[in-house]
Amino acid sequence: MLASQHFQTILTGNYNEALTLRSKGHVTISVSEDFDTMVILLNIIHGASRKVPRQVTLDTLRKLASLVSSLGMLDSVEFFSDTWIDNLQREGFPKAYDKTVLPLLFVFWVFNRPDEFKDMTRITQRECDETLDEDAQDVPIAHKIIDVIKRDREFAIETAITIIHALITRYMDGQTICDGALDDELRYACDAMVLGSLMKSSRKIGVWPKPEAPFNGRRFKDLAKSIRSIRILDVCNKTSSRKWNSHGPGNNCHGLEDSVEASMKSIEASLEGLELETYAKKR
């Protein structure tokens, strides 16, 4: 009983199971979980360590995590869970979002593996789309974790698109921005070329006109790659005067490409995964 917080709770106090145990000296409790998984945990509880496998499949590990989570048995199985995870890691954990990421995320959450949990949540933040709820239907991940990942994904996509729209709006306002050309006509032509190339490239990658949340079919990682591929053209780059202006050597397309790259890196830095201690499960 002491090995499981769940059984310790229902077999004490005034629960029906506790009342039956006290009156009859025994009680039968139905357990709906997978039988083979339950046997593994029972062998751990009863000290039959030689019967406990040291290597299990991801599917079995997910079932074990689910049972440990519902019965509150982490302290009893922690040695074995570390062994299972370390052995599974030898096959390699995913580097991109696939069907194994969410089961692993759940396993790392239950078995208190902060580094691996952060890795899986980072992949999910950057590479999931709006169907994350559907992907997680068969994996009992806490709703608060899924909700935060969904929020982070939408915010990152919204921010990335807004950065491009802010550039377009800036060039549409009519004020002269180019400071590299030698006369007003060339500066006007340069701004017009920058605006035109921004709008054309943005339309090509589907961010002009601005799409609305939840950004169906969008993954932040793919969007960032598309934004980085935007071709920003200017007149100054076609003339010798582009090589030097009143501020010194010219940057790439008035520094716009560097600015966009810095913005993408800043967004990516905000998608570095979740800290397990914030969402840690009670042992």
N, C-alpha and C positions, 0 to 999 in steps of 0.2 A: 504493500500500500504506500509506503514511504517513497517508492521509486517514481510515483506518479502523483502530481499535484491534483489531477482530475479525480483519481480514485480516492485520494486522501480527503478531498472535499465532499464527495457524494457519500462516502462511508462514515462520515462523522456528522454531528449535528442532527438536524431533523429531516434530512432527506429520506425519501421512502426506502432507498437502498440501505441507509444507515439503520432505520427502524427495524427493517426485516432482519438485518445482520444481528442486531442486539436481541431480538425476540427469538429467532430460530437458530442463531449460531452460524448461519451460512446464508449466502445470497447469490443468485445468478444474475449476471449482467451481460446483456447482449452487446456484442461489438460487431459493427458492420464493416470494418476495414478488411483489406485483403488478408486472407488467412496466413499465407507464407510470410508476409511482412510482420504480422503479429507474432509469429513463431520466432522470428529473428529477435524481436524486442524481448520476448519472454525468456529466451536463452540468455540474453544480456542480464536481465533482472535477476535470474536465478543462478548466475555465475557459471553458466555452461559456455564459457568463452570459446572453447574449441569448436563448438557448433556454429559460431557466428562467422559468416563470410567476411573476409578482409577486402574483397572487391565485389562491387555490385554495379549493375547498369544504371544509367541515369533515371530510367523509369522506376526501378526499384528504389533508388535513392529519393526520388520525389515522393513515393508512397511512404517511405520511412519518415521523411520530413513531415508529411501530412499527419501521420499517426503521432509522432513525437510532439508536434504542435498541439494537437487536440487533447492529448493526454498529459501534457506538461512534463516531459521526461528528458529534457535536454541534459541535465546534470548526470543522469544515469547512463547516457549513451555518448557523451561528448568524445571520449577517447576513440570509440569506434567511428563516429561521424567524421572526425579528422582523418582517420585512416581511409575511409571510403572516398572522401573528397580528394585527398592527396593522390590516391591511386587512380582516380578518374582523371585527374589533372594531367597525368602522364600521356593520356590520349590527346590532350590539348583542348583548352576551352575556346569557344568561338571568338573570333575577332570582328565579326560582323553579325548583324541581326538575322537570326534564323529561328527555327522552331525549338531549338534547345535553350535559347537565352532566358526565356521567362521561367521554365522549370528550374534552371540553375539559379536564377535570381531568388526564387522561392526557397531553394535548398540553402543558399548562403544566408538568407534572412533567418531561417529557423535555426540553423546550426552556428549562428554567430560568427560569420567570416567577413569582417568589414572590408578588406581589400577586394576580395572577389565580388562582394555585393556591389561595391562602388563601380567596379569594371562593368558588370552587367547592366547596371542602371545607366551608366554613361552611354553604352552602346544603344540602349533602348531610347534614351532621350534623343540621340542624334539620328537614329535610323528607323524608328517606328513611324507609322502613319496614323491616320484617324481611326483605324480599326483596332487599336490596342485593346479596347474592352473585349472585343471578340476574340483576339489572340489569347487573352487571359481567362477566358471562360472556364477552362478546365484546370486552371492552376490557382489554388486558393491564396493568392497574394492579397495582402491587406489593401482595401480600397484606397486608403490614404496614400499609399505608395503609387498606385496606378494614377490617381488623380494628380499628384504632384508631377509625375513624368509627363502626363498629358498637358498640364499647364506649362511646363518648361518647354515642351516641343512647340506649342502654339505661340508662346511668347518669342521664342527664338526665330521662328519663321516670320512672324509679324515684324519683328525688329529688322531682320535682314531685308525684307521687302520695303519697309519704310525708309531704310537708308538709300535705296535706289530711287524711290519716289521723291525723297527730299532733294536729291541731286537734280532730278528732272525738273521739279518745281523751281529750284533755284535758277536754272537756265531758262525756264519759261517766263520768269518775271520781267524780263526785258532789260534789266541793267547789264551793262558791259562787265564781263568777268575776266576775259582774257587780258593778260598784262604782258604778253610776249610778242605780239605782232607790232609792226612799226606804225600803223595808222588805224584810224577808226574803222575803215571799211574791212580791213583784214581781221580786226578784232571781232567785228560783228559776224563775219564769215566763220571765224574760228568757233565762236560760241554756238552758232547755228549748226556747225558740223558736230560738235560735242553733243548738243541736244538731240539732233537727229539720230546719231549712232546709239545714244543711250536709249531712246525710245524704241528704235528698231530692234536692238538686242534684247531689251526688256520684254517686248512683245513676243519675240521668238522663244524666250524661255518661260513665258506664261505669267509674268508678274506685272504686265501693263496691258489693260487696266488692272487695277489692284484686286486680287482675289480676296475672298472673305473667309474667315475662320469657319469651320475647322481645317481649311486648306486640304480638301480631299485629294488623296493620292500623292501628297507632298511629304517628303522626308527632308529634314533639315540638312543632312549631309549632302544629299543630291542637289538641293537648292543652293547651298554654299558653293558647290563645284560649278554649277551653272552660272552663278553670279560672278565668280572669278573668271569665267570664260567670256564675259561681256567684252566686246570690242568697243573701246572708246577712242574715236578718231578726232583729230583736231587739225586745223590749217597750219598752226605753228610747227607742227612736226614735219611738215612738208617743205619748210623754208629754212634757210640758213640762220635766220634770226631766231629760230626756235632754240638754237644751241646756247644762247645767252640773252638774258634780259636784264632789266634794271635791278633785279634781286640776285643776280648771279646765274649759274648754270641752271637750265630748265629741268624740271622733273618729267616723269612720264605723263603725258597728257595733263599738264598743269597739276600733277600730283594726285589726280583722281584715282588712278589705279592703286597707288600706295594707300590712299585713304580708304578705299573699299577693302583692300586686303587687311588693313589694320582693324577695320570694323568686323570683318568675318572672324578674325582671330579673337577679338574681344568677346563675340557671341559664343564661340567655341569654348572659351575659358569659363563661361557660365554654365556649360553643359559638361561638367566633369564628374557626373555621377552623384549619388546621394550618400550621405554619411549614415552608416548603420546605427550609430548611437542615437540618432534622432528618431529612428523607427524601430528600435530594438524591441524584440519580442520578450515578454516576461518569461523568465526561466521556469 
